Amino acid sequence: MNPWRRCLLIVVGVLALSSFASAQSLTCGIEPIPDVGCRIGRCVDGAWEQVCDQNPGLSCGIKPIPSVGCRIGRCVDGAWEQVCD
């Protein structure tokens, strides 16, 4: 592959990723500092998701029993997600 073409593809890729990141920042604003043991996840409905699944026992406690046909997902914002696919 031509070196100039490769360079152009890299530049286009970087611009595409930066526009996606800036679109999320416009919707949710600047990423906040996460609580201890957590990390900032996706931008969902105009708010940053705080994911605490790295040490869920500290922030969410024991996993609850899921409803019929569902499963317990991640620890998000101090509460367990219930995923019903």
C-alpha positions in Angstrom: 0.0 0.0 0.0 1.2 3.5 -0.8 2.6 5.3 2.3 0.5 8.4 1.6 -2.7 6.3 1.3 -1.9 4.6 4.6 -1.2 8.0 6.3 -4.5 9.3 4.9 -6.4 6.3 6.2 -4.9 6.8 9.7 -5.8 10.5 9.7 -9.4 9.8 8.6 -9.7 7.1 11.4 -8.4 9.5 14.1 -10.8 12.2 12.9 -13.8 9.8 13.0 -12.9 8.6 16.5 -12.5 12.2 17.8 -15.8 13.3 16.3 -17.5 10.3 18.1 -15.9 11.3 21.4 -16.8 14.9 21.0 -20.4 14.0 20.2 -20.6 12.1 23.5 -19.1 15.0 25.3 -21.7 17.4 23.8 -24.5 15.1 25.0 -23.2 14.3 28.5 -20.7 17.0 29.1 -17.2 16.3 30.6 -16.7 12.9 32.1 -16.9 13.1 35.9 -14.4 11.6 38.4 -15.7 8.1 39.3 -16.3 6.9 42.8 -13.5 4.7 44.3 -13.6 1.3 42.7 -15.7 2.4 39.8 -15.1 3.7 36.3 -17.0 6.0 33.9 -18.8 4.0 31.2 -21.0 5.0 28.3 -23.0 8.2 27.8 -26.7 7.1 28.3 -29.6 9.4 28.0 -27.5 12.5 28.6 -25.7 11.2 31.7 -22.4 9.4 32.1 -22.8 5.8 33.4 -20.8 4.9 36.5 -19.8 1.2 36.3 -18.7 -0.4 39.5 -18.4 -4.0 38.4 -14.6 -4.1 39.2 -15.4 -4.3 43.0 -19.2 -4.7 43.0 -19.4 -5.9 46.6 -18.4 -2.4 47.9 -20.9 -0.4 45.9 -23.9 -2.7 45.1 -23.8 -5.4 47.8 -24.8 -9.0 47.1 -26.4 -9.8 43.8 -30.2 -10.1 44.1 -32.3 -13.0 42.7 -33.3 -12.0 39.1 -36.9 -12.0 37.9 -38.1 -15.0 35.9 -36.5 -14.9 32.4 -33.9 -12.3 33.4 -30.3 -12.2 34.7 -28.3 -9.9 36.8 -25.9 -7.7 34.8 -23.4 -5.1 35.9 -23.3 -2.9 38.9 -24.1 0.5 37.6 -24.6 3.7 39.7 -24.7 1.6 42.9 -27.5 -0.7 41.7 -27.5 -4.1 39.9 -28.8 -4.1 36.4 -31.5 -6.6 35.6 -31.2 -7.8 32.0 -34.2 -9.3 30.4 -33.2 -10.3 26.8 
